[in-house]
Structures are given as C-alpha cells and as structure tokens.
C-alpha cells in the first residue's frame, strides 16, 4: 500500500531532473503517472522507466502553454486513468542574462513557460474539479503543486526574468489556495534545490554528484515532500511554500506587514527620512539576493 494508491498525477517537465524524480516517487507510492514533457522521447523514456519498475504511466508531449494544448493533455490522462487528482506544475526554462542585457524574447519565453504554463492546466483542472464538486460527486482530494524557486523568493543576480516569474508563481499559489478551498482543492508550492539540467548549466561544480556519502543535490530528495503534498495525508495544508534541499525542509515566510507608524494625517515628504529609518531598523534584515 502506498500513500498515493489509485491517484493519478500529471507532472509537467517530467522528462528529466526533478520531474522524472517526481514521476518515479509517485509511482512508487501507487500513483498512476502522466509524464508530460515537450520532448516526446524524454517523456516516453521516463514512462517506460516507471512501467519497468511495476508502475502505471503514460507519456505525453502536449503544450502546457495554451489552453487547447492543456485540454488535450487532460483528455489523454482521463482516457488512460479515468481522472486526474494531482497536478504538479514543474516545467521551466532559463534565459539567464543581466537585466540590462535581456531581450524581449528572453523575457517573454520565460514568462510563457513558467507563468502561463502554470495557468493553463491549473485553470482547466480547477474548473473540472469545481464542477464535479458542485454535482455532489467530488474528485477525491484534488491537489495543485506549483514550483517557485529561491530565486523567486529572494531574487537572483542574472535571473531577473526567472525570479519575477517564480515570485509570480508564489503569489499565484496564495490566491489559488484561498479561492479554491471551498471546492476541497489544496494548492501549495515548492522552492526546490536539486541537480537538474538548469542547475548543472548554472552551477555545475556545486551540484556535482559526490563520489561517496549523501548526495545532497539528488532530485529524489526533493520528491518526498511533493509526493506527500499530492497525497490525501496533506488535506490540512494549503497556501504554503516549502523549500527543500537534500535532507532539509523549511517553510518560506513571505512578505508580511511590518511595524506601522501612523501620523494620523498626511506625511510631508521632507519628514519621512527618520520614519523610514525607524521602520527599517525595527524589521528583520532581508535575505541577500543570490549572487550578491
């Protein structure tokens, strides 16, 4: 018996890296897995790996960045397994450059894959789950798991487009969780740190597999919290962003309203210097931007 028996999980960007690890880990806990990746051969290879290990999977290379493409992915999943219970939005790309060197296409492509890619499937599945809930025959504990990043939570030098998209995903998660709770849908996000194609290109020496001992950067380490969030055990958790790396797990604590200084009337611009200094001094210092 696994914690995801009889659940169907749709994972985007699952042809390698974190997505592949999620697929293997979900399957090991009894889930049916839809391995989505724009690289059809990579998706099929992971699906074959799941099946060879005794699991159930299909490969899909549909486009997550259009509503029509997303609907085809859902249709294929439902045809194969009857329903989708969990969506793991994992697919992503990098177009790293210093902000002043970014092209319009660098910006647009990152936003398209990350933000629109998180929108299409979640919107269509959310509607499907809402409609089922309203009929009195709800889908069993539907879950959305989004992917943010430390870059989105703290910023990252040379990744302003990626950081902005990932920060947007963290904000999206909060709103989705608040709006969809009435339909029994939970929404959480993850900021993972693991060895992937993206991190190997950005920091190859740091994420290199060690010759012996615990492999901190193994993406399977991160898969554990994703599988738990996709299971029925996580029903009480929604609207949260977890950070995971190796054996480390923490909860990211986002923007909060700090100390309030109220004059009771309009401030004069010239008098704000000491006031701003006071409220900054009263606040905890922000985490440093990665790379600074």
Secondary structure as GFF3:
##gff-version 3
##sequence-region A 1 292
A	DSSP	beta_strand	8	11	.	.	.	ID=ss1
A	DSSP	alpha_helix	17	28	.	.	.	ID=ss2
A	DSSP	beta_strand	32	36	.	.	.	ID=ss3
A	DSSP	alpha_helix	40	52	.	.	.	ID=ss4
A	DSSP	beta_strand	56	60	.	.	.	ID=ss5
A	DSSP	alpha_helix	67	81	.	.	.	ID=ss6
A	DSSP	beta_strand	86	88	.	.	.	ID=ss7
A	DSSP	three_ten_helix	99	101	.	.	.	ID=ss8
A	DSSP	alpha_helix	104	111	.	.	.	ID=ss9
A	DSSP	pi_helix	112	116	.	.	.	ID=ss10
A	DSSP	alpha_helix	117	134	.	.	.	ID=ss11
A	DSSP	beta_strand	143	147	.	.	.	ID=ss12
A	DSSP	alpha_helix	150	154	.	.	.	ID=ss13
A	DSSP	alpha_helix	160	180	.	.	.	ID=ss14
A	DSSP	three_ten_helix	181	183	.	.	.	ID=ss15
A	DSSP	beta_strand	186	193	.	.	.	ID=ss16
A	DSSP	alpha_helix	197	202	.	.	.	ID=ss17
A	DSSP	alpha_helix	204	207	.	.	.	ID=ss18
A	DSSP	alpha_helix	219	230	.	.	.	ID=ss19
A	DSSP	three_ten_helix	232	234	.	.	.	ID=ss20
A	DSSP	beta_strand	241	245	.	.	.	ID=ss21
A	DSSP	beta_strand	248	251	.	.	.	ID=ss22
A	DSSP	three_ten_helix	269	271	.	.	.	ID=ss23
A	DSSP	alpha_helix	272	282	.	.	.	ID=ss24
###
